[in-house]
């Protein structure tokens, strides 16, 4: 495995230094932001997974999840009906599906979290008590 990682690292450095006008050091902030995003995604998943799994075990319906989605909606769309089938689209499940899995909701949360959000902000915005 280490030889594969070394090969990928060498390919990354080669790719970053391919253009003589680009210096690999200029890419460090970009790579750090991506690493921060991956770390936040992991922490967000670890923080929300128990609640998501609990809600799934309790039999929370797609209609209930729709109420939860209101807390994530941009201000102009709050308190408006969710169009038919939109919950399935947001969860990336089949259009006629009436069931969901913890992974579906966890992936939605991760996809829609802002990079600049703190875990505390995300949890307060999620308003878990809504469903």
MARBA-3410 file (N, C-alpha, C, O; in Angstrom, 1 decimal):
131
0.8,-1.2,0.0,0.0,0.0,0.0,0.9,1.3,0.0,0.5,2.2,-0.7 ~ 2.0,1.2,0.7,2.8,2.4,0.8,3.4,2.8,-0.6,3.5,3.9,-0.9 ~ 3.7,1.8,-1.4,4.3,2.1,-2.7,3.2,2.7,-3.6,3.5,3.6,-4.4 ~ 1.9,2.4,-3.4,0.9,3.0,-4.2,0.7,4.4,-3.7,0.5,5.3,-4.6 ~ 0.7,4.7,-2.4,0.6,6.1,-1.9,1.8,6.9,-2.4,1.6,8.1,-2.7
3.0,6.3,-2.5,4.1,7.1,-2.9,4.0,7.4,-4.4,4.3,8.5,-4.8 ~ 3.5,6.5,-5.2,3.3,6.7,-6.6,2.2,7.8,-6.8,2.4,8.7,-7.6 ~ 1.2,7.8,-6.1,0.1,8.8,-6.2,0.7,10.2,-5.8,0.5,11.2,-6.4 ~ 1.5,10.2,-4.7,2.1,11.5,-4.3,3.1,12.0,-5.3,3.0,13.2,-5.6 ~ 3.8,11.2,-5.9,4.7,11.6,-7.0,3.9,12.1,-8.2,4.3,13.1,-8.8
2.8,11.4,-8.5,2.0,11.9,-9.6,1.4,13.2,-9.3,1.2,14.1,-10.2 ~ 1.0,13.4,-8.1,0.4,14.7,-7.7,1.4,15.8,-7.8,1.1,16.9,-8.4 ~ 2.6,15.6,-7.3,3.7,16.6,-7.4,4.0,16.9,-8.9,4.1,18.1,-9.3 ~ 4.1,15.8,-9.7,4.4,16.0,-11.1,3.2,16.8,-11.8,3.5,17.7,-12.6 ~ 2.0,16.5,-11.5,0.9,17.2,-12.0,0.8,18.7,-11.6,0.5,19.6,-12.4
1.2,18.9,-10.4,1.2,20.3,-9.9,2.3,21.2,-10.4,2.2,22.4,-10.5 ~ 3.4,20.5,-10.8,4.5,21.2,-11.3,4.7,21.1,-12.8,5.7,21.5,-13.3 ~ 3.7,20.7,-13.5,3.7,20.5,-14.9,3.9,21.8,-15.6,4.7,22.0,-16.6 ~ 3.2,22.8,-15.2,3.3,24.2,-15.8,4.4,24.9,-15.1,4.3,25.1,-13.9 ~ 5.4,25.4,-15.8,6.5,26.0,-15.1,6.1,27.3,-14.4,6.9,27.8,-13.5
5.0,27.9,-14.8,4.6,29.1,-14.1,3.8,28.9,-12.8,3.7,29.8,-12.0 ~ 3.4,27.6,-12.6,2.7,27.2,-11.4,3.8,26.7,-10.4,4.6,25.9,-10.8 ~ 3.7,27.1,-9.2,4.6,26.6,-8.2,3.7,25.8,-7.2,2.7,26.2,-6.8 ~ 4.2,24.5,-6.9,3.4,23.7,-6.0,2.9,24.3,-4.7,1.9,24.0,-4.2 ~ 3.7,25.3,-4.2,3.4,25.9,-2.9,2.1,26.7,-3.1,1.4,26.8,-2.1
1.8,27.2,-4.3,0.5,27.9,-4.4,-0.7,27.0,-4.3,-1.8,27.5,-4.1 ~ -0.5,25.8,-4.4,-1.7,24.8,-4.3,-1.9,24.4,-2.8,-3.0,23.8,-2.6 ~ -1.0,24.7,-1.9,-1.2,24.3,-0.5,-2.5,24.8,0.1,-3.2,24.0,0.7 ~ -2.8,26.1,-0.1,-4.1,26.5,0.5,-5.3,25.7,0.0,-6.3,25.4,0.7 ~ -5.3,25.4,-1.3,-6.4,24.7,-1.9,-6.5,23.3,-1.4,-7.6,22.8,-1.0
-5.4,22.6,-1.3,-5.3,21.3,-0.8,-5.7,21.3,0.7,-6.5,20.4,1.1 ~ -5.3,22.3,1.5,-5.7,22.4,2.9,-7.2,22.5,3.0,-7.8,22.0,3.9 ~ -7.8,23.4,2.1,-9.3,23.6,2.2,-10.0,22.2,1.9,-11.0,21.9,2.5 ~ -9.5,21.5,0.9,-10.1,20.2,0.6,-9.9,19.2,1.8,-10.9,18.5,2.1 ~ -8.8,19.2,2.4,-8.6,18.4,3.6,-9.5,18.8,4.7,-10.1,17.9,5.4
-9.7,20.1,4.9,-10.6,20.5,5.9,-12.0,20.1,5.6,-12.8,19.7,6.5 ~ -12.4,20.2,4.4,-13.7,19.7,4.0,-13.9,18.3,4.2,-15.0,17.9,4.7 ~ -12.9,17.4,3.9,-13.0,16.0,4.2,-13.1,15.7,5.7,-13.9,14.9,6.1 ~ -12.3,16.4,6.5,-12.4,16.3,7.9,-13.8,16.7,8.5,-14.3,15.9,9.3 ~ -14.3,17.8,8.0,-15.6,18.2,8.4,-16.7,17.2,8.0,-17.6,17.0,8.8
-16.6,16.7,6.8,-17.5,15.7,6.4,-17.5,14.5,7.3,-18.6,14.0,7.7 ~ -16.4,14.0,7.7,-16.2,12.9,8.6,-16.9,13.2,9.9,-17.6,12.4,10.4 ~ -16.5,14.4,10.5,-17.1,14.8,11.8,-18.6,14.9,11.7,-19.3,14.5,12.6 ~ -19.1,15.5,10.6,-20.5,15.7,10.5,-21.2,14.3,10.4,-22.2,14.1,11.0 ~ -20.6,13.4,9.7,-21.2,12.1,9.6,-21.2,11.4,10.9,-22.2,10.8,11.4
-20.1,11.5,11.7,-20.0,10.9,13.0,-21.0,11.5,14.0,-21.5,10.8,14.8 ~ -21.2,12.8,13.8,-22.1,13.5,14.8,-23.5,13.2,14.5,-24.3,13.0,15.4 ~ -23.9,13.1,13.2,-25.3,13.0,12.9,-25.8,11.5,12.7,-27.0,11.2,12.8 ~ -24.8,10.6,12.5,-25.2,9.2,12.2,-26.1,8.6,13.3,-27.1,8.0,13.0 ~ -25.8,8.8,14.6,-26.7,8.1,15.6,-28.1,8.7,15.5,-29.1,7.9,15.7
-28.3,9.9,15.3,-29.6,10.5,15.2,-30.3,10.0,14.0,-31.5,9.7,14.0 ~ -29.6,10.0,12.8,-30.2,9.5,11.6,-30.7,8.1,11.7,-31.8,7.7,11.3 ~ -29.8,7.3,12.3,-30.1,5.8,12.5,-31.3,5.7,13.4,-32.2,4.8,13.2 ~ -31.4,6.5,14.5,-32.5,6.4,15.4,-33.8,6.8,14.7,-34.8,6.1,14.9 ~ -33.8,7.9,13.9,-35.0,8.3,13.2,-35.4,7.2,12.3,-36.6,7.0,12.1
-34.5,6.6,11.6,-34.9,5.5,10.7,-35.5,4.3,11.4,-36.5,3.8,11.0 ~ -34.9,4.0,12.6,-35.4,2.9,13.4,-36.8,3.2,13.9,-37.6,2.3,14.1 ~ -37.1,4.5,14.2,-38.4,4.9,14.7,-39.4,4.9,13.6,-40.6,5.1,13.9 ~ -39.0,4.8,12.3,-40.0,4.7,11.2,-40.3,6.1,10.7,-41.4,6.3,10.1 ~ -39.4,7.1,10.8,-39.7,8.4,10.3,-40.0,8.3,8.8,-39.2,7.5,8.0
-41.0,8.9,8.3,-41.4,8.8,6.9,-40.8,9.9,6.0,-40.1,10.8,6.5 ~ -40.9,9.8,4.7,-40.4,10.8,3.8,-41.1,12.1,4.1,-40.5,13.2,3.9 ~ -42.4,12.1,4.5,-43.1,13.3,4.8,-42.4,14.0,6.0,-42.3,15.3,6.0 ~ -42.0,13.3,7.0,-41.3,13.8,8.1,-40.0,14.4,7.7,-39.6,15.5,8.2 ~ -39.3,13.7,6.8,-38.0,14.2,6.3,-38.2,15.5,5.6,-37.4,16.4,5.6
-39.3,15.7,4.9,-39.7,16.9,4.2,-39.7,18.1,5.2,-39.2,19.2,4.9 ~ -40.3,17.9,6.4,-40.3,18.9,7.4,-38.9,19.3,7.8,-38.5,20.4,8.0 ~ -38.0,18.2,7.9,-36.6,18.5,8.3,-35.9,19.3,7.2,-35.1,20.2,7.5 ~ -36.3,19.0,5.9,-35.6,19.7,4.8,-35.9,21.2,4.9,-35.2,22.0,4.4 ~ -37.1,21.6,5.4,-37.4,23.0,5.5,-36.3,23.8,6.3,-36.0,24.9,5.9
-35.7,23.2,7.3,-34.7,23.9,8.1,-33.4,24.1,7.3,-32.6,24.9,7.6 ~ -33.3,23.4,6.2,-32.1,23.5,5.3,-32.4,24.4,4.1,-31.4,24.8,3.4 ~ -33.6,24.7,3.9,-34.0,25.5,2.7,-33.5,26.9,2.8,-33.5,27.5,3.9 ~ -33.2,27.5,1.6,-32.9,29.0,1.6,-34.2,29.7,2.1,-35.3,29.2,1.8 ~ -34.0,30.9,2.7,-35.1,31.6,3.2,-36.3,31.8,2.3,-37.4,31.6,2.8
-36.2,32.1,1.0,-37.4,32.3,0.2,-38.2,31.0,0.0,-39.4,31.1,-0.3 ~ -37.6,29.8,0.3,-38.4,28.6,0.1,-38.9,28.0,1.4,-39.6,27.0,1.3 ~ -38.6,28.6,2.5,-39.2,28.1,3.7,-40.7,28.3,3.8,-41.2,29.3,3.3 ~ -41.3,27.4,4.5,-42.8,27.5,4.7,-43.6,27.4,3.4,-44.7,27.9,3.3 ~ -43.0,26.8,2.4,-43.7,26.6,1.1,-43.8,25.1,0.9,-42.9,24.4,1.4
-44.8,24.6,0.3,-44.9,23.1,0.1,-43.7,22.6,-0.8,-43.3,23.3,-1.7 ~ -43.2,21.5,-0.4,-42.2,20.8,-1.2,-42.9,20.2,-2.4,-43.8,19.4,-2.2 ~ -42.4,20.4,-3.6,-43.1,19.8,-4.8,-43.0,18.3,-4.7,-42.1,17.7,-4.2 ~ -44.1,17.7,-5.2,-44.2,16.2,-5.2,-42.9,15.6,-5.9,-42.5,16.0,-7.0 ~ -42.3,14.7,-5.2,-41.1,14.0,-5.7,-39.8,14.6,-5.4,-38.8,14.1,-5.6
-39.9,15.9,-4.8,-38.6,16.6,-4.5,-37.8,15.9,-3.4,-36.6,15.9,-3.4 ~ -38.5,15.3,-2.4,-37.8,14.7,-1.3,-37.0,13.5,-1.9,-35.8,13.3,-1.5 ~ -37.6,12.8,-2.8,-36.8,11.6,-3.5,-35.7,12.2,-4.2,-34.6,11.6,-4.2 ~ -35.8,13.3,-4.9,-34.7,13.9,-5.7,-33.6,14.3,-4.8,-32.4,14.0,-5.0 ~ -34.0,15.0,-3.7,-33.0,15.4,-2.7,-32.2,14.3,-2.1,-31.0,14.4,-1.8
-32.9,13.2,-1.8,-32.3,12.0,-1.2,-31.6,11.1,-2.2,-30.9,10.2,-1.9 ~ -31.8,11.4,-3.5,-31.2,10.6,-4.6,-31.7,9.2,-4.6,-30.9,8.3,-4.7 ~ -33.0,9.1,-4.3,-33.6,7.7,-4.4,-34.6,7.7,-5.5,-34.9,8.7,-6.1 ~ -35.2,6.5,-5.8,-36.1,6.3,-6.9,-37.3,7.2,-6.8,-37.8,7.5,-5.7 ~ -37.8,7.7,-7.9,-38.9,8.7,-7.9,-40.1,8.3,-7.2,-40.8,9.1,-6.5
-40.5,7.0,-7.2,-41.7,6.5,-6.6,-41.4,5.9,-5.2,-42.4,5.4,-4.6 ~ -40.2,5.9,-4.8,-39.9,5.3,-3.5,-40.5,6.0,-2.3,-40.7,7.2,-2.3 ~ -41.0,5.2,-1.4,-41.6,5.7,-0.2,-40.8,5.4,1.1,-41.2,5.6,2.2 ~ -39.6,4.8,0.8,-38.7,4.4,1.9,-37.4,5.1,1.7,-37.0,5.5,0.6 ~ -36.6,5.1,2.8,-35.3,5.7,2.7,-34.4,4.9,3.7,-34.9,4.2,4.5
-33.1,5.1,3.5,-32.1,4.5,4.4,-31.3,5.6,5.2,-31.3,6.7,4.7 ~ -30.7,5.2,6.3,-29.8,6.2,6.9,-28.8,6.8,6.0,-28.4,8.0,6.1 ~ -28.2,6.0,5.1,-27.2,6.5,4.2,-27.8,7.6,3.3,-27.1,8.5,3.0 ~ -29.0,7.4,2.9,-29.7,8.4,2.0,-29.7,9.8,2.7,-29.3,10.8,2.1 ~ -30.1,9.8,3.9,-30.2,11.1,4.6,-28.8,11.6,5.0,-28.6,12.8,5.0
-28.0,10.7,5.4,-26.6,11.2,5.8,-25.9,11.8,4.6,-25.3,12.8,4.7 ~ -26.0,11.2,3.4,-25.4,11.7,2.2,-26.0,13.1,1.9,-25.3,14.0,1.4 ~ -27.3,13.2,2.1,-28.0,14.5,1.8,-27.3,15.6,2.7,-27.0,16.7,2.3 ~ -27.2,15.3,4.0,-26.7,16.2,5.0,-25.3,16.6,4.6,-24.9,17.8,4.6 ~ -24.5,15.6,4.2,-23.1,15.9,3.8,-23.0,16.8,2.6,-22.2,17.7,2.5
-23.8,16.4,1.6,-23.8,17.2,0.3,-24.2,18.6,0.5,-23.8,19.5,-0.2 ~ -25.1,18.9,1.5,-25.7,20.2,1.6,-25.1,21.1,2.7,-25.5,22.2,3.0 ~ -24.1,20.5,3.4,-23.4,21.3,4.4,-22.5,22.3,3.8,-21.8,22.0,2.8 ~ -22.4,23.5,4.3,-21.5,24.5,3.8,-20.1,24.2,4.4,-20.0,23.8,5.5 ~ -19.1,24.5,3.6,-17.7,24.3,4.0,-17.4,25.1,5.3,-16.6,24.7,6.1
-18.0,26.3,5.3,-17.7,27.2,6.4,-18.5,27.0,7.7,-18.3,27.6,8.7 ~ -19.5,26.1,7.6,-20.3,25.8,8.8,-19.5,25.0,9.8,-18.7,24.1,9.5 ~ -19.8,25.4,11.1,-19.2,24.6,12.2,-20.2,23.4,12.4,-21.4,23.5,12.0 ~ -19.7,22.4,13.1,-20.6,21.3,13.4,-21.8,21.7,14.3,-22.9,21.3,14.1 ~ -21.5,22.6,15.2,-22.6,23.2,16.1,-23.6,23.9,15.2,-24.8,23.8,15.5
-23.1,24.7,14.3,-24.1,25.5,13.4,-25.0,24.5,12.6,-26.2,24.7,12.5 ~ -24.3,23.4,12.1,-25.1,22.5,11.3,-26.1,21.8,12.2,-27.2,21.5,11.7 ~ -25.7,21.4,13.4,-26.7,20.7,14.3,-27.9,21.7,14.7,-29.0,21.2,14.7 ~ -27.6,22.9,14.9,-28.6,23.8,15.3,-29.5,24.1,14.1,-30.7,24.2,14.2 ~ -28.9,24.2,12.9,-29.7,24.5,11.7,-30.6,23.2,11.3,-31.6,23.4,10.8
-30.1,22.1,11.7,-30.8,20.9,11.3,-32.1,20.7,12.0,-33.0,20.1,11.5 ~ -32.2,21.3,13.2,-33.5,21.3,14.0,-34.0,19.9,14.0,-35.1,19.6,13.5 ~ -33.3,19.0,14.6,-33.7,17.6,14.7,-35.0,17.4,15.3,-35.7,16.4,15.0 ~ -35.4,18.3,16.2,-36.7,18.1,16.8,-37.9,18.2,15.9,-39.0,17.9,16.2 ~ -37.7,18.7,14.7,-38.8,18.9,13.7,-39.3,17.5,13.2,-40.5,17.5,12.8
-38.6,16.5,13.3,-39.1,15.2,12.9,-38.8,14.1,13.8,-39.2,12.9,13.5
END
